Amino acid sequence: MRIGAQFVALACAWGSSFLFIKVALDGLTPAQVVWGRLVLGALALCAVMAVTRSRIPRDPGLWLRLSVVSVLLCVVPFLLFSWAEQHLDSGMASILNATTPLLTLAVSTAALADERLDRRRAAGLLTGFAGVLVLIGPAGLAAGGGHLLAEFACLGATACYGVAFVYLRRFIAPRGLPAVSVAFVQVTIGAVIMLAATPWLAEPTPRIDAPIALGMLALGALSTGLAYLWNNNIVQAWGAVNASAVTYLTPVVGVTAGVILLGERPTWNQPLGAVLVIAGIMAAHGAPRPASRPVVVPDEAVDVEAEERVVR
């Protein structure tokens, strides 16, 4: 598949993941959705590992660190988003997910000595978080209850992404490991955690029909499995900054899918808030620019750099 096609596929896979979650919640609990997502994602990455003949890391210390990453990057945020979409439209969840680069910047500024908050980044953060306030809006504050908690759950999920990406950069990236192998271990550990919790997740009995089955297959194999591979290929071919342009497309895909397929109706504050969030990301990280030459660096270092800018 050409890189341009992979870029489109990545934007569609990540942007539509919120639609798949919403569909799956018709017959599954939030935890059951995460169970299926991680198990199917691990199987997809297992197939990728077999095709690419990648090796599984054997260092116990690395597995321990990747267990932390798995909890922060997979298990907890997936549970939070799935729970939140019981109260929010899928489009709203996709827009709130676009705050990931802003939360990553905030965490990296606090945790990494080489990340300084200059005027440009500070302006970007302020603009982006102003967008978050617009997204919540007076109606969200007035509604309170589950709706407001769901919005904060989405922000909690993106905060987990931010901590995980900084942790990856500090402890995993210096090892220069293949991104496919690291992604496989992350998702597999998450799948094992959910499999271990199966006795507590079996009730209520899942109801699975064709739309739910197809949605879960797409959520696991595409949005959680193959998307890792596509993202890494794009970064290697175009560079991390250009790859970060997917950040600007995923909310568009998410909102459009919700409107067309689920009949959702965005409120006035959603597009305005989304514009402010994206403007904040562009101000804080810089807009994508043409790459002057191919980027050649260790796979995992490339992937983590992109993950700090790209919404998963």
C-alpha positions in Angstrom: 0.0 0.0 0.0 1.4 3.4 -1.0 2.2 5.9 1.8 -0.5 8.3 0.8 -3.1 5.5 1.0 -1.8 4.5 4.4 -2.1 8.1 5.6 -5.8 8.1 4.5 -6.4 4.7 6.1 -4.8 5.8 9.3 -7.0 8.9 9.5 -10.1 6.9 8.8 -9.1 4.1 11.3 -8.4 6.4 14.2 -11.2 8.9 13.3 -13.8 6.2 13.0 -12.8 4.2 16.1 -15.2 6.3 18.2 -18.0 5.3 15.8 -17.0 1.6 16.3 -17.1 2.0 20.0 -20.6 3.6 19.9 -21.9 0.8 17.8 -20.4 -1.9 20.0 -21.9 -0.4 23.1 -25.3 -1.4 21.8 -24.6 -4.9 22.9 -21.5 -4.8 25.1 -20.4 -3.1 28.3 -17.5 -0.6 28.1 -15.1 -3.2 29.6 -16.3 -5.9 27.2 -15.6 -3.5 24.3 -12.0 -2.9 25.6 -11.6 -6.7 26.0 -12.5 -7.4 22.4 -10.5 -4.4 21.1 -7.3 -5.4 22.8 -7.6 -9.1 22.0 -8.3 -8.5 18.3 -5.6 -5.9 18.2 -3.0 -8.3 19.7 -4.0 -10.9 17.1 -3.6 -8.4 14.3 -0.2 -7.4 15.5 0.8 -11.0 15.9 0.1 -11.5 12.2 2.1 -8.5 11.4 5.0 -9.8 13.5 4.8 -13.1 11.7 4.8 -11.5 8.3 7.6 -9.1 9.1 9.6 -11.7 11.0 10.1 -9.3 13.9 11.5 -10.5 17.2 9.8 -10.3 20.5 11.9 -8.5 23.1 13.2 -10.8 25.9 14.4 -8.3 28.5 12.3 -8.7 31.6 13.0 -5.1 32.6 11.7 -3.9 29.2 8.5 -5.9 29.6 7.9 -4.3 33.0 8.3 -0.8 31.6 6.1 -1.7 28.7 3.5 -3.0 31.1 3.3 0.5 32.5 3.0 1.9 29.0 0.2 -0.7 28.2 -1.9 0.4 31.2 -1.4 4.1 30.3 -1.7 3.9 26.6 -4.2 1.1 26.1 -6.2 -0.3 29.1 -7.1 2.9 31.1 -7.8 5.3 28.2 -9.7 2.7 26.2 -11.9 2.1 29.3 -12.4 5.8 29.9 -13.4 6.5 26.2 -15.7 3.5 26.1 -17.4 4.5 29.4 -17.7 8.1 28.2 -19.4 7.2 25.0 -22.4 5.9 26.9 -23.1 9.6 27.6 -21.4 11.4 24.6 -21.8 11.4 20.9 -19.0 9.6 19.1 -18.1 12.9 17.3 -17.7 14.8 20.6 -15.4 12.0 21.9 -13.3 12.2 18.7 -12.9 16.0 19.1 -11.9 15.7 22.8 -9.4 13.0 21.8 -7.7 15.7 19.6 -6.4 17.3 22.8 -3.8 14.5 23.1 -0.9 16.6 21.7 -1.7 19.4 24.1 -1.8 17.1 27.1 1.5 15.5 25.9 3.1 18.9 25.7 1.9 19.9 29.2 3.3 16.6 30.7 6.6 16.8 28.8 7.1 20.4 29.9 6.7 19.4 33.5 8.6 16.1 33.3 11.5 16.6 30.8 14.3 19.1 31.4 14.9 19.7 27.7 11.3 20.7 27.0 10.9 24.4 27.7 7.6 26.3 27.6 8.4 29.3 25.3 5.9 31.9 24.3 4.8 30.1 21.2 4.1 26.8 23.1 2.4 28.7 25.9 0.2 30.5 23.5 -0.7 27.2 21.8 -1.5 25.5 25.1 -3.8 28.4 26.2 -5.5 28.4 22.9 -6.0 24.7 22.9 -7.4 24.6 26.4 -9.7 27.5 25.6 -11.0 25.2 22.9 -11.6 22.6 25.5 -13.7 25.0 27.5 -15.7 25.9 24.4 -16.2 22.2 23.7 -17.7 21.7 27.2 -19.7 24.9 26.8 -22.4 26.3 29.0 -24.8 23.4 28.1 -22.2 20.9 29.3 -21.7 22.7 32.5 -25.4 23.1 33.1 -26.1 19.4 32.3 -23.6 18.2 34.8 -23.9 14.6 35.9 -22.9 11.9 33.5 -22.4 14.2 30.5 -19.9 16.4 32.2 -18.1 13.4 33.9 -17.9 11.8 30.5 -16.2 14.8 29.0 -13.7 14.8 31.8 -13.2 11.1 31.3 -12.1 11.7 27.7 -9.7 14.4 29.0 -8.4 11.9 31.5 -7.8 9.4 28.7 -5.8 11.9 26.7 -3.8 12.8 29.8 -3.0 9.1 30.1 -1.8 9.2 26.5 0.4 12.3 27.3 2.0 10.6 30.3 2.6 7.4 28.3 4.2 9.2 25.4 6.6 11.0 27.7 7.4 7.7 29.5 8.0 6.1 26.1 10.4 8.8 25.1 12.3 8.7 28.3 12.6 5.0 29.0 11.8 3.1 25.8 12.9 5.2 22.8 16.7 5.2 23.8 16.7 1.4 23.2 16.1 1.9 19.5 13.7 -1.1 19.3 11.6 -1.9 16.3 8.2 -0.1 16.6 6.2 -3.2 15.5 7.7 -5.3 18.3 7.1 -2.7 20.9 3.5 -2.1 19.8 2.9 -5.8 19.8 4.1 -6.2 23.4 2.1 -3.1 24.5 -1.2 -4.3 23.0 -0.6 -8.0 24.0 0.0 -7.0 27.7 -3.2 -5.1 27.6 -5.0 -8.1 26.1 -3.6 -10.3 28.8 -4.8 -7.9 31.5 -8.3 -7.9 30.0 -8.3 -11.7 29.6 -7.3 -12.1 33.2 -10.4 -10.0 34.1 -12.7 -12.1 32.0 -14.6 -13.7 35.0 -15.6 -10.3 36.2 -16.6 -9.0 32.7 -18.8 -11.9 31.6 -21.9 -10.3 33.0 -24.2 -9.1 31.6 -24.1 -11.5 28.8 -22.8 -9.8 25.6 -25.3 -9.4 22.7 -23.4 -9.6 19.4 -25.1 -9.0 16.0 -23.6 -8.3 12.6 -23.0 -4.5 13.1 -21.5 -5.0 16.5 -19.2 -7.9 15.3 -18.0 -5.8 12.3 -17.5 -2.8 14.5 -15.4 -4.7 17.0 -13.4 -6.4 14.2 -12.6 -3.0 12.7 -11.9 -1.4 16.1 -9.5 -4.2 17.1 -7.8 -5.2 13.9 -7.7 -1.7 12.2 -7.9 1.0 14.8 -5.8 -0.8 17.4 -3.6 -3.2 15.4 -2.7 -2.2 11.8 -2.9 1.5 12.7 0.4 1.2 14.6 2.1 -0.2 11.5 0.7 2.4 9.2 1.7 5.2 11.5 5.3 4.0 11.7 5.5 3.6 7.9 4.2 7.2 7.3 6.7 8.7 9.8 9.6 6.9 8.2 8.6 8.0 4.7 7.4 11.6 5.4 8.9 12.5 8.7 7.3 13.0 12.1 6.0 16.5 11.5 4.2 15.7 8.3 2.8 12.5 9.9 1.3 14.7 12.6 -1.1 16.1 10.1 -3.3 13.1 10.9 -4.1 15.0 14.1 -6.1 17.5 12.1 -8.1 14.9 10.1 -9.2 12.4 12.8 -11.8 14.7 14.4 -13.2 15.5 11.0 -13.6 11.8 10.2 -15.0 11.1 13.7 -17.7 13.9 13.5 -18.6 13.1 9.8 -19.0 9.4 10.6 -21.2 10.1 13.5 -23.4 12.5 11.5 -23.8 10.2 8.5 -24.0 6.8 10.1 -25.5 7.5 13.5 -27.5 10.6 12.9 -25.6 12.7 15.4 -26.1 16.5 15.4 -23.1 18.5 16.4 -23.9 21.6 18.5 -22.5 25.1 17.6 -19.7 24.9 20.1 -18.2 21.6 18.8 -16.7 22.9 15.5 -15.6 26.2 17.2 -13.9 24.3 20.0 -12.3 21.9 17.5 -10.9 24.8 15.5 -9.4 26.3 18.7 -7.9 23.0 19.7 -6.3 22.4 16.3 -5.1 26.0 16.2 -3.5 25.4 19.6 -1.8 22.2 18.4 -0.4 24.0 15.3 0.9 26.9 17.5 2.5 24.6 20.0 3.9 22.0 17.7 4.1 23.8 14.3 2.2 23.1 11.2 3.3 20.2 8.9 5.9 21.2 6.3 7.4 19.4 3.3 10.1 17.0 4.3 13.4 17.9 2.5 14.6 14.3 2.6 13.7 10.9 4.0 14.2 10.6 7.8 16.4 7.6 8.8 16.4 6.9 12.5 15.7 3.9 14.7 12.1 2.7 14.3 11.0 3.3 17.9 12.6 6.7 18.2 10.7 7.8 15.1 7.4 6.2 16.4 7.6 7.9 19.8 8.3 11.3 18.3 5.3 10.9 16.1 3.1 9.7 19.0 3.8 12.8 20.9 2.1 14.8 18.1 -0.3 12.3 16.6 -3.7 11.5 18.1 -4.1 7.7 18.5 
